[in-house]
Amino acid sequence: MIVASNTSPIINLASINRLDLLSKLYSDIIIPEAVYHEIVIIGIGQPGSNEVKRFNWIQTLVVENKNLVEALKIELDDGEAEAISLAIEHNADLLLIDERLGRSVASRFNIKYIGVLGIIVEAKLKGLIGQVKPLLDELRVKAGFWMSNNLYSKILKVAKEI
């Protein structure tokens, strides 16, 4: 399975010390140079920066289609544009992305995507974690991840915790 990622799912999971879920669920993750730059260079010392450098299951690849990246950057930031381009170039089975606009653009290219909340639910359904609620709470507190109370309740219902 080929899985490409944008910045936010990696940083958010690293913020709650659960980056391991990505390797357990998907084995290897590919990221474009812009995502590496956002996490490791701009985010030096922040959650995920050391892990992305250290973990061999996160591979940084060069995006070849620079024209597509430039076109996507009209709507998206560098990391999102390159992550979507990388997913297209490598025929990725899945793109890890949280931002609504990025998801909308990925949909236009028929790219299947999942965000950090979906990753956490999938981890529970596959028996990798016992409960999603503690991780959702940590995302809110430690990562500053915003989710409405309505979405919070929906996630708990999907995970059969309420």
MODELLER restraints for C-alpha pairs under 7 A, 6 or more apart:
rsr = mdl.restraints
at = mdl.atoms
rsr.add(forms.Gaussian(group=physical.xy_distance, feature=features.Distance(at['CA:1:A'], at['CA:93:A']), mean=6.13, stdev=0.5))
rsr.add(forms.Gaussian(group=physical.xy_distance, feature=features.Distance(at['CA:2:A'], at['CA:92:A']), mean=4.72, stdev=0.5))
rsr.add(forms.Gaussian(group=physical.xy_distance, feature=features.Distance(at['CA:2:A'], at['CA:93:A']), mean=5.30, stdev=0.5))
rsr.add(forms.Gaussian(group=physical.xy_distance, feature=features.Distance(at['CA:2:A'], at['CA:94:A']), mean=6.74, stdev=0.5))
rsr.add(forms.Gaussian(group=physical.xy_distance, feature=features.Distance(at['CA:3:A'], at['CA:26:A']), mean=6.94, stdev=0.5))
rsr.add(forms.Gaussian(group=physical.xy_distance, feature=features.Distance(at['CA:3:A'], at['CA:28:A']), mean=6.98, stdev=0.5))
rsr.add(forms.Gaussian(group=physical.xy_distance, feature=features.Distance(at['CA:3:A'], at['CA:29:A']), mean=5.17, stdev=0.5))
rsr.add(forms.Gaussian(group=physical.xy_distance, feature=features.Distance(at['CA:3:A'], at['CA:30:A']), mean=6.19, stdev=0.5))
rsr.add(forms.Gaussian(group=physical.xy_distance, feature=features.Distance(at['CA:3:A'], at['CA:92:A']), mean=5.51, stdev=0.5))
rsr.add(forms.Gaussian(group=physical.xy_distance, feature=features.Distance(at['CA:3:A'], at['CA:93:A']), mean=5.95, stdev=0.5))
rsr.add(forms.Gaussian(group=physical.xy_distance, feature=features.Distance(at['CA:3:A'], at['CA:94:A']), mean=4.90, stdev=0.5))
rsr.add(forms.Gaussian(group=physical.xy_distance, feature=features.Distance(at['CA:3:A'], at['CA:95:A']), mean=5.80, stdev=0.5))
rsr.add(forms.Gaussian(group=physical.xy_distance, feature=features.Distance(at['CA:4:A'], at['CA:29:A']), mean=5.63, stdev=0.5))
rsr.add(forms.Gaussian(group=physical.xy_distance, feature=features.Distance(at['CA:4:A'], at['CA:30:A']), mean=4.68, stdev=0.5))
rsr.add(forms.Gaussian(group=physical.xy_distance, feature=features.Distance(at['CA:4:A'], at['CA:31:A']), mean=5.67, stdev=0.5))
rsr.add(forms.Gaussian(group=physical.xy_distance, feature=features.Distance(at['CA:4:A'], at['CA:83:A']), mean=6.53, stdev=0.5))
rsr.add(forms.Gaussian(group=physical.xy_distance, feature=features.Distance(at['CA:4:A'], at['CA:87:A']), mean=5.67, stdev=0.5))
rsr.add(forms.Gaussian(group=physical.xy_distance, feature=features.Distance(at['CA:4:A'], at['CA:92:A']), mean=6.37, stdev=0.5))
rsr.add(forms.Gaussian(group=physical.xy_distance, feature=features.Distance(at['CA:4:A'], at['CA:94:A']), mean=6.42, stdev=0.5))
rsr.add(forms.Gaussian(group=physical.xy_distance, feature=features.Distance(at['CA:4:A'], at['CA:95:A']), mean=4.87, stdev=0.5))
rsr.add(forms.Gaussian(group=physical.xy_distance, feature=features.Distance(at['CA:4:A'], at['CA:96:A']), mean=6.24, stdev=0.5))
rsr.add(forms.Gaussian(group=physical.xy_distance, feature=features.Distance(at['CA:5:A'], at['CA:29:A']), mean=6.75, stdev=0.5))
rsr.add(forms.Gaussian(group=physical.xy_distance, feature=features.Distance(at['CA:5:A'], at['CA:30:A']), mean=6.36, stdev=0.5))
rsr.add(forms.Gaussian(group=physical.xy_distance, feature=features.Distance(at['CA:5:A'], at['CA:31:A']), mean=5.40, stdev=0.5))
rsr.add(forms.Gaussian(group=physical.xy_distance, feature=features.Distance(at['CA:5:A'], at['CA:83:A']), mean=6.06, stdev=0.5))
rsr.add(forms.Gaussian(group=physical.xy_distance, feature=features.Distance(at['CA:5:A'], at['CA:95:A']), mean=5.49, stdev=0.5))
rsr.add(forms.Gaussian(group=physical.xy_distance, feature=features.Distance(at['CA:5:A'], at['CA:96:A']), mean=4.46, stdev=0.5))
rsr.add(forms.Gaussian(group=physical.xy_distance, feature=features.Distance(at['CA:5:A'], at['CA:97:A']), mean=6.38, stdev=0.5))
rsr.add(forms.Gaussian(group=physical.xy_distance, feature=features.Distance(at['CA:6:A'], at['CA:31:A']), mean=6.84, stdev=0.5))
rsr.add(forms.Gaussian(group=physical.xy_distance, feature=features.Distance(at['CA:6:A'], at['CA:35:A']), mean=6.09, stdev=0.5))
rsr.add(forms.Gaussian(group=physical.xy_distance, feature=features.Distance(at['CA:6:A'], at['CA:79:A']), mean=6.08, stdev=0.5))
rsr.add(forms.Gaussian(group=physical.xy_distance, feature=features.Distance(at['CA:6:A'], at['CA:80:A']), mean=5.80, stdev=0.5))
rsr.add(forms.Gaussian(group=physical.xy_distance, feature=features.Distance(at['CA:6:A'], at['CA:83:A']), mean=5.45, stdev=0.5))
rsr.add(forms.Gaussian(group=physical.xy_distance, feature=features.Distance(at['CA:6:A'], at['CA:96:A']), mean=5.95, stdev=0.5))
rsr.add(forms.Gaussian(group=physical.xy_distance, feature=features.Distance(at['CA:6:A'], at['CA:97:A']), mean=5.37, stdev=0.5))
rsr.add(forms.Gaussian(group=physical.xy_distance, feature=features.Distance(at['CA:7:A'], at['CA:35:A']), mean=5.35, stdev=0.5))
rsr.add(forms.Gaussian(group=physical.xy_distance, feature=features.Distance(at['CA:7:A'], at['CA:38:A']), mean=6.99, stdev=0.5))
rsr.add(forms.Gaussian(group=physical.xy_distance, feature=features.Distance(at['CA:7:A'], at['CA:39:A']), mean=6.64, stdev=0.5))
rsr.add(forms.Gaussian(group=physical.xy_distance, feature=features.Distance(at['CA:7:A'], at['CA:79:A']), mean=6.65, stdev=0.5))
rsr.add(forms.Gaussian(group=physical.xy_distance, feature=features.Distance(at['CA:8:A'], at['CA:97:A']), mean=6.72, stdev=0.5))
rsr.add(forms.Gaussian(group=physical.xy_distance, feature=features.Distance(at['CA:8:A'], at['CA:98:A']), mean=6.42, stdev=0.5))
rsr.add(forms.Gaussian(group=physical.xy_distance, feature=features.Distance(at['CA:9:A'], at['CA:96:A']), mean=6.40, stdev=0.5))
rsr.add(forms.Gaussian(group=physical.xy_distance, feature=features.Distance(at['CA:9:A'], at['CA:97:A']), mean=6.27, stdev=0.5))
rsr.add(forms.Gaussian(group=physical.xy_distance, feature=features.Distance(at['CA:9:A'], at['CA:98:A']), mean=6.61, stdev=0.5))
rsr.add(forms.Gaussian(group=physical.xy_distance, feature=features.Distance(at['CA:9:A'], at['CA:115:A']), mean=6.42, stdev=0.5))
rsr.add(forms.Gaussian(group=physical.xy_distance, feature=features.Distance(at['CA:9:A'], at['CA:116:A']), mean=5.15, stdev=0.5))
rsr.add(forms.Gaussian(group=physical.xy_distance, feature=features.Distance(at['CA:10:A'], at['CA:19:A']), mean=6.67, stdev=0.5))
rsr.add(forms.Gaussian(group=physical.xy_distance, feature=features.Distance(at['CA:10:A'], at['CA:48:A']), mean=6.48, stdev=0.5))
rsr.add(forms.Gaussian(group=physical.xy_distance, feature=features.Distance(at['CA:11:A'], at['CA:47:A']), mean=5.82, stdev=0.5))
rsr.add(forms.Gaussian(group=physical.xy_distance, feature=features.Distance(at['CA:11:A'], at['CA:48:A']), mean=5.29, stdev=0.5))
rsr.add(forms.Gaussian(group=physical.xy_distance, feature=features.Distance(at['CA:12:A'], at['CA:139:A']), mean=6.84, stdev=0.5))
rsr.add(forms.Gaussian(group=physical.xy_distance, feature=features.Distance(at['CA:12:A'], at['CA:143:A']), mean=5.77, stdev=0.5))
rsr.add(forms.Gaussian(group=physical.xy_distance, feature=features.Distance(at['CA:13:A'], at['CA:19:A']), mean=4.90, stdev=0.5))
rsr.add(forms.Gaussian(group=physical.xy_distance, feature=features.Distance(at['CA:14:A'], at['CA:47:A']), mean=5.19, stdev=0.5))
rsr.add(forms.Gaussian(group=physical.xy_distance, feature=features.Distance(at['CA:14:A'], at['CA:48:A']), mean=5.04, stdev=0.5))
rsr.add(forms.Gaussian(group=physical.xy_distance, feature=features.Distance(at['CA:15:A'], at['CA:47:A']), mean=5.15, stdev=0.5))
rsr.add(forms.Gaussian(group=physical.xy_distance, feature=features.Distance(at['CA:15:A'], at['CA:142:A']), mean=6.31, stdev=0.5))
rsr.add(forms.Gaussian(group=physical.xy_distance, feature=features.Distance(at['CA:15:A'], at['CA:143:A']), mean=5.49, stdev=0.5))
rsr.add(forms.Gaussian(group=physical.xy_distance, feature=features.Distance(at['CA:16:A'], at['CA:138:A']), mean=6.18, stdev=0.5))
rsr.add(forms.Gaussian(group=physical.xy_distance, feature=features.Distance(at['CA:16:A'], at['CA:139:A']), mean=6.50, stdev=0.5))
rsr.add(forms.Gaussian(group=physical.xy_distance, feature=features.Distance(at['CA:16:A'], at['CA:142:A']), mean=6.59, stdev=0.5))
rsr.add(forms.Gaussian(group=physical.xy_distance, feature=features.Distance(at['CA:21:A'], at['CA:123:A']), mean=6.83, stdev=0.5))
rsr.add(forms.Gaussian(group=physical.xy_distance, feature=features.Distance(at['CA:23:A'], at['CA:57:A']), mean=6.90, stdev=0.5))
rsr.add(forms.Gaussian(group=physical.xy_distance, feature=features.Distance(at['CA:27:A'], at['CA:57:A']), mean=6.68, stdev=0.5))
rsr.add(forms.Gaussian(group=physical.xy_distance, feature=features.Distance(at['CA:28:A'], at['CA:57:A']), mean=4.64, stdev=0.5))
rsr.add(forms.Gaussian(group=physical.xy_distance, feature=features.Distance(at['CA:28:A'], at['CA:58:A']), mean=5.97, stdev=0.5))
rsr.add(forms.Gaussian(group=physical.xy_distance, feature=features.Distance(at['CA:29:A'], at['CA:57:A']), mean=6.17, stdev=0.5))
rsr.add(forms.Gaussian(group=physical.xy_distance, feature=features.Distance(at['CA:29:A'], at['CA:58:A']), mean=4.84, stdev=0.5))
rsr.add(forms.Gaussian(group=physical.xy_distance, feature=features.Distance(at['CA:29:A'], at['CA:59:A']), mean=6.24, stdev=0.5))
rsr.add(forms.Gaussian(group=physical.xy_distance, feature=features.Distance(at['CA:30:A'], at['CA:58:A']), mean=5.80, stdev=0.5))
rsr.add(forms.Gaussian(group=physical.xy_distance, feature=features.Distance(at['CA:30:A'], at['CA:59:A']), mean=4.83, stdev=0.5))
rsr.add(forms.Gaussian(group=physical.xy_distance, feature=features.Distance(at['CA:30:A'], at['CA:60:A']), mean=5.87, stdev=0.5))
rsr.add(forms.Gaussian(group=physical.xy_distance, feature=features.Distance(at['CA:30:A'], at['CA:61:A']), mean=6.74, stdev=0.5))
rsr.add(forms.Gaussian(group=physical.xy_distance, feature=features.Distance(at['CA:31:A'], at['CA:59:A']), mean=6.14, stdev=0.5))
rsr.add(forms.Gaussian(group=physical.xy_distance, feature=features.Distance(at['CA:31:A'], at['CA:60:A']), mean=4.90, stdev=0.5))
rsr.add(forms.Gaussian(group=physical.xy_distance, feature=features.Distance(at['CA:31:A'], at['CA:61:A']), mean=6.15, stdev=0.5))
rsr.add(forms.Gaussian(group=physical.xy_distance, feature=features.Distance(at['CA:31:A'], at['CA:83:A']), mean=6.50, stdev=0.5))
rsr.add(forms.Gaussian(group=physical.xy_distance, feature=features.Distance(at['CA:32:A'], at['CA:60:A']), mean=5.48, stdev=0.5))
rsr.add(forms.Gaussian(group=physical.xy_distance, feature=features.Distance(at['CA:32:A'], at['CA:61:A']), mean=5.09, stdev=0.5))
rsr.add(forms.Gaussian(group=physical.xy_distance, feature=features.Distance(at['CA:32:A'], at['CA:62:A']), mean=5.85, stdev=0.5))
rsr.add(forms.Gaussian(group=physical.xy_distance, feature=features.Distance(at['CA:32:A'], at['CA:63:A']), mean=6.34, stdev=0.5))
rsr.add(forms.Gaussian(group=physical.xy_distance, feature=features.Distance(at['CA:32:A'], at['CA:82:A']), mean=5.88, stdev=0.5))
rsr.add(forms.Gaussian(group=physical.xy_distance, feature=features.Distance(at['CA:32:A'], at['CA:83:A']), mean=5.82, stdev=0.5))
rsr.add(forms.Gaussian(group=physical.xy_distance, feature=features.Distance(at['CA:32:A'], at['CA:86:A']), mean=6.50, stdev=0.5))
rsr.add(forms.Gaussian(group=physical.xy_distance, feature=features.Distance(at['CA:33:A'], at['CA:60:A']), mean=6.02, stdev=0.5))
rsr.add(forms.Gaussian(group=physical.xy_distance, feature=features.Distance(at['CA:33:A'], at['CA:61:A']), mean=6.26, stdev=0.5))
rsr.add(forms.Gaussian(group=physical.xy_distance, feature=features.Distance(at['CA:33:A'], at['CA:62:A']), mean=6.02, stdev=0.5))
rsr.add(forms.Gaussian(group=physical.xy_distance, feature=features.Distance(at['CA:34:A'], at['CA:78:A']), mean=6.03, stdev=0.5))
rsr.add(forms.Gaussian(group=physical.xy_distance, feature=features.Distance(at['CA:34:A'], at['CA:79:A']), mean=4.89, stdev=0.5))
rsr.add(forms.Gaussian(group=physical.xy_distance, feature=features.Distance(at['CA:34:A'], at['CA:82:A']), mean=6.57, stdev=0.5))
rsr.add(forms.Gaussian(group=physical.xy_distance, feature=features.Distance(at['CA:35:A'], at['CA:79:A']), mean=4.81, stdev=0.5))
rsr.add(forms.Gaussian(group=physical.xy_distance, feature=features.Distance(at['CA:36:A'], at['CA:60:A']), mean=6.77, stdev=0.5))
rsr.add(forms.Gaussian(group=physical.xy_distance, feature=features.Distance(at['CA:39:A'], at['CA:48:A']), mean=6.53, stdev=0.5))
rsr.add(forms.Gaussian(group=physical.xy_distance, feature=features.Distance(at['CA:39:A'], at['CA:49:A']), mean=5.25, stdev=0.5))
rsr.add(forms.Gaussian(group=physical.xy_distance, feature=features.Distance(at['CA:40:A'], at['CA:49:A']), mean=4.35, stdev=0.5))
rsr.add(forms.Gaussian(group=physical.xy_distance, feature=features.Distance(at['CA:43:A'], at['CA:49:A']), mean=6.21, stdev=0.5))
rsr.add(forms.Gaussian(group=physical.xy_distance, feature=features.Distance(at['CA:52:A'], at['CA:58:A']), mean=6.30, stdev=0.5))
rsr.add(forms.Gaussian(group=physical.xy_distance, feature=features.Distance(at['CA:63:A'], at['CA:82:A']), mean=6.57, stdev=0.5))
rsr.add(forms.Gaussian(group=physical.xy_distance, feature=features.Distance(at['CA:63:A'], at['CA:85:A']), mean=6.76, stdev=0.5))
rsr.add(forms.Gaussian(group=physical.xy_distance, feature=features.Distance(at['CA:63:A'], at['CA:86:A']), mean=5.65, stdev=0.5))
rsr.add(forms.Gaussian(group=physical.xy_distance, feature=features.Distance(at['CA:68:A'], at['CA:85:A']), mean=6.70, stdev=0.5))
rsr.add(forms.Gaussian(group=physical.xy_distance, feature=features.Distance(at['CA:69:A'], at['CA:81:A']), mean=5.37, stdev=0.5))
rsr.add(forms.Gaussian(group=physical.xy_distance, feature=features.Distance(at['CA:69:A'], at['CA:82:A']), mean=5.77, stdev=0.5))
rsr.add(forms.Gaussian(group=physical.xy_distance, feature=features.Distance(at['CA:69:A'], at['CA:85:A']), mean=6.27, stdev=0.5))
rsr.add(forms.Gaussian(group=physical.xy_distance, feature=features.Distance(at['CA:72:A'], at['CA:81:A']), mean=5.24, stdev=0.5))
rsr.add(forms.Gaussian(group=physical.xy_distance, feature=features.Distance(at['CA:73:A'], at['CA:81:A']), mean=5.71, stdev=0.5))
rsr.add(forms.Gaussian(group=physical.xy_distance, feature=features.Distance(at['CA:76:A'], at['CA:102:A']), mean=6.69, stdev=0.5))
rsr.add(forms.Gaussian(group=physical.xy_distance, feature=features.Distance(at['CA:80:A'], at['CA:102:A']), mean=6.22, stdev=0.5))
rsr.add(forms.Gaussian(group=physical.xy_distance, feature=features.Distance(at['CA:84:A'], at['CA:106:A']), mean=6.32, stdev=0.5))
rsr.add(forms.Gaussian(group=physical.xy_distance, feature=features.Distance(at['CA:87:A'], at['CA:95:A']), mean=6.59, stdev=0.5))
rsr.add(forms.Gaussian(group=physical.xy_distance, feature=features.Distance(at['CA:93:A'], at['CA:112:A']), mean=6.68, stdev=0.5))
rsr.add(forms.Gaussian(group=physical.xy_distance, feature=features.Distance(at['CA:94:A'], at['CA:111:A']), mean=6.80, stdev=0.5))
rsr.add(forms.Gaussian(group=physical.xy_distance, feature=features.Distance(at['CA:94:A'], at['CA:112:A']), mean=5.10, stdev=0.5))
rsr.add(forms.Gaussian(group=physical.xy_distance, feature=features.Distance(at['CA:94:A'], at['CA:113:A']), mean=5.26, stdev=0.5))
rsr.add(forms.Gaussian(group=physical.xy_distance, feature=features.Distance(at['CA:95:A'], at['CA:111:A']), mean=6.95, stdev=0.5))
rsr.add(forms.Gaussian(group=physical.xy_distance, feature=features.Distance(at['CA:95:A'], at['CA:112:A']), mean=6.23, stdev=0.5))
rsr.add(forms.Gaussian(group=physical.xy_distance, feature=features.Distance(at['CA:95:A'], at['CA:113:A']), mean=4.50, stdev=0.5))
rsr.add(forms.Gaussian(group=physical.xy_distance, feature=features.Distance(at['CA:95:A'], at['CA:114:A']), mean=6.39, stdev=0.5))
rsr.add(forms.Gaussian(group=physical.xy_distance, feature=features.Distance(at['CA:96:A'], at['CA:113:A']), mean=5.72, stdev=0.5))
rsr.add(forms.Gaussian(group=physical.xy_distance, feature=features.Distance(at['CA:96:A'], at['CA:114:A']), mean=5.18, stdev=0.5))
rsr.add(forms.Gaussian(group=physical.xy_distance, feature=features.Distance(at['CA:96:A'], at['CA:115:A']), mean=5.53, stdev=0.5))
rsr.add(forms.Gaussian(group=physical.xy_distance, feature=features.Distance(at['CA:97:A'], at['CA:103:A']), mean=6.70, stdev=0.5))
rsr.add(forms.Gaussian(group=physical.xy_distance, feature=features.Distance(at['CA:97:A'], at['CA:113:A']), mean=6.58, stdev=0.5))
rsr.add(forms.Gaussian(group=physical.xy_distance, feature=features.Distance(at['CA:97:A'], at['CA:114:A']), mean=6.13, stdev=0.5))
rsr.add(forms.Gaussian(group=physical.xy_distance, feature=features.Distance(at['CA:97:A'], at['CA:115:A']), mean=5.02, stdev=0.5))
rsr.add(forms.Gaussian(group=physical.xy_distance, feature=features.Distance(at['CA:98:A'], at['CA:115:A']), mean=4.61, stdev=0.5))
rsr.add(forms.Gaussian(group=physical.xy_distance, feature=features.Distance(at['CA:98:A'], at['CA:116:A']), mean=6.59, stdev=0.5))
rsr.add(forms.Gaussian(group=physical.xy_distance, feature=features.Distance(at['CA:103:A'], at['CA:113:A']), mean=6.99, stdev=0.5))
rsr.add(forms.Gaussian(group=physical.xy_distance, feature=features.Distance(at['CA:120:A'], at['CA:132:A']), mean=6.35, stdev=0.5))
rsr.add(forms.Gaussian(group=physical.xy_distance, feature=features.Distance(at['CA:121:A'], at['CA:132:A']), mean=6.49, stdev=0.5))
rsr.add(forms.Gaussian(group=physical.xy_distance, feature=features.Distance(at['CA:121:A'], at['CA:159:A']), mean=6.11, stdev=0.5))
rsr.add(forms.Gaussian(group=physical.xy_distance, feature=features.Distance(at['CA:123:A'], at['CA:129:A']), mean=5.98, stdev=0.5))
rsr.add(forms.Gaussian(group=physical.xy_distance, feature=features.Distance(at['CA:124:A'], at['CA:130:A']), mean=6.10, stdev=0.5))
rsr.add(forms.Gaussian(group=physical.xy_distance, feature=features.Distance(at['CA:124:A'], at['CA:131:A']), mean=6.45, stdev=0.5))
rsr.add(forms.Gaussian(group=physical.xy_distance, feature=features.Distance(at['CA:124:A'], at['CA:132:A']), mean=6.73, stdev=0.5))
rsr.add(forms.Gaussian(group=physical.xy_distance, feature=features.Distance(at['CA:133:A'], at['CA:156:A']), mean=6.78, stdev=0.5))
rsr.add(forms.Gaussian(group=physical.xy_distance, feature=features.Distance(at['CA:139:A'], at['CA:145:A']), mean=5.35, stdev=0.5))
rsr.add(forms.Gaussian(group=physical.xy_distance, feature=features.Distance(at['CA:140:A'], at['CA:146:A']), mean=6.18, stdev=0.5))
rsr.add(forms.Gaussian(group=physical.xy_distance, feature=features.Distance(at['CA:156:A'], at['CA:162:A']), mean=5.88, stdev=0.5))
